[in-house]
């Protein structure tokens, strides 16, 4: 059973087997979920795609179609 030690700052390192099982890597986040029976579940922190809606929107700016984006990229790259 993989185990880990808590540092004086309350930090710990997830053992390699656990990181691989969760599919997480450097920079990823994990959630600790306390179950009703008191057990703790560690799971990858996943943001729902819907929560990202409007993240890059600017007030007064209309959405741009994919065709318009491709055309702008083509013009910017010299028509390549």
N, C-alpha and C positions, 0 to 999 in steps of 0.2 A: 504494500500500500504506500503510495507516494506521500511524503510529508514535507513540511516546511517549518522554518523557525521564524518567530516574530522578532523584529529588531526593536531597539529602544524607542524608535520613532513610530512603532506600530505597523511597520511595513513588512511585507513578506514577498518571496519570489515563488511564483507558481512553478512546480516541477515540470520538466520538459514533457513528460507523459501526459500531464493534465493540459498543458498548452496545446499539444498536438490533438488531444481528444476534443478540446473545445474549438480548435481551428483558429486560435488567436496568435498574434505575433506582436513584435515590438510596436508600441504606440496604440495598440487596440485597447479597448476598455472592457471590463467585465462587471457584471452586476452580482450582488450578493442578496439573495432572496431568503428571508426568514419564513419558514413554513409554519403552519399552525401547531405542528407537533414539536417545534423547536429546532428542527434540523435546518441546516443552511444549504442552499443550492447556489452554486456558482455557474453563471451562464454568460455567454458573450453578450455585450450590450449592443443591441441592434436598434438603429433608428428606423422607424417606418418611413417609407418613401413619401407617403402623404404628408408627413410632418415637414418635408422640405419645400412643399408648394409655396411659391411666392418668395422664397428666400432671396433670390437675386432680382426681384422685381423693383423697378424704380417708379416712383410716382409720376404719372403722366406719360410713361413710356408704353407704347403698344407692343404686344407680343410680335415676334418675328417668325416667319415661316422657315422651315428647313430649306426650301428652295432659295429664299432670300439670303439665308446664312451662307449657303454654298456659293451663291453668286458673289457675295461680298468677299469670301475667302479667295475665290478665283481671281477677282479683280486685284485684290491685295497682293496675291502671289505672282502677279505679272501674267495671268492667263494660263499658267501651266496646268 
